[in-house]
Amino acid sequence: MPEPILKAYEDGSVVEEIRSAGYAAYARTILNKNPGKTSAFSVPIVAHDVLRGCLTMVFFAEAHSMQDAINQYLEPTHALAKQIASRISR
């Protein structure tokens, strides 16, 4: 992971921003085989007040802007993460 990304998390403000928003997003990620071609957002899967994992949607950056993807897919992705969490909680 590039050092500037790590530094952004050191003071905790980015983590609080992600918690407040309820998701994390990374547009045109450079951390893959085809840098800049994909974007992604992730929502937490929380069961019994413990983070159990994340559900991530990766999409071609040319197909959707980050805001369009969030507007269209964030709510259903959150709903699916809650369904997964409820099954973990059983």
ZAMARGU-4260 file (C-alpha; in steps of 0.2 Angstrom, whole numbers, plus 5000, padded with zeros to 4 digits):
<rodrens>
0) 5000/5000/5000 | 5007/5017/4995 | 5014/5027/5010 | 5003/5042/5008 | 4987/5031/5010
5) 4994/5024/5026 | 4998/5042/5033 | 4980/5047/5030 | 4975/5034/5043 | 4988/5038/5056
10) 4978/5052/5065 | 4962/5042/5065 | 4952/5056/5056 | 4949/5046/5040 | 4943/5031/5050
15) 4930/5042/5059 | 4925/5049/5042 | 4922/5032/5035 | 4912/5027/5051 | 4902/5042/5049
20) 4898/5039/5031 | 4895/5021/5033 | 4906/5016/5019 | 4923/5018/5012 | 4926/5023/4993
25) 4941/5023/4982 | 4940/5030/4965 | 4951/5024/4951 | 4962/5013/4962 | 4980/5011/4958
30) 4982/4996/4968 | 4978/4982/4955 | 4984/4975/4939 | 4975/4989/4928 | 4978/5005/4938
35) 4965/5018/4936 | 4952/5007/4927 | 4942/5002/4942 | 4934/5011/4957 | 4926/5003/4973
40) 4916/5006/4988 | 4914/4994/5004 | 4901/4993/5018 | 4904/4984/5034 | 4897/4968/5040
45) 4894/4970/5058 | 4887/4956/5069 | 4886/4957/5088 | 4894/4974/5087 | 4910/4966/5080
50) 4916/4970/5062 | 4916/4953/5054 | 4920/4959/5036 | 4916/4970/5022 | 4905/4969/5006
55) 4914/4978/4992 | 4907/4983/4975 | 4921/4985/4962 | 4916/4993/4945 | 4924/5000/4930
60) 4927/5018/4932 | 4922/5022/4914 | 4905/5014/4918 | 4900/5024/4933 | 4906/5040/4942
65) 4909/5036/4960 | 4894/5047/4965 | 4883/5038/4952 | 4888/5021/4959 | 4885/5026/4977
70) 4868/5034/4972 | 4863/5018/4963 | 4871/5004/4973 | 4875/5009/4991 | 4858/5006/4998
75) 4856/4989/4991 | 4874/4985/4996 | 4870/4990/5014 | 4854/4980/5014 | 4864/4964/5008
80) 4878/4967/5022 | 4864/4968/5035 | 4857/4952/5029 | 4874/4943/5030 | 4876/4950/5047
85) 4859/4944/5053 | 4864/4926/5047 | 4880/4927/5056 | 4871/4932/5072 | 4860/4917/5072
</rodrens>
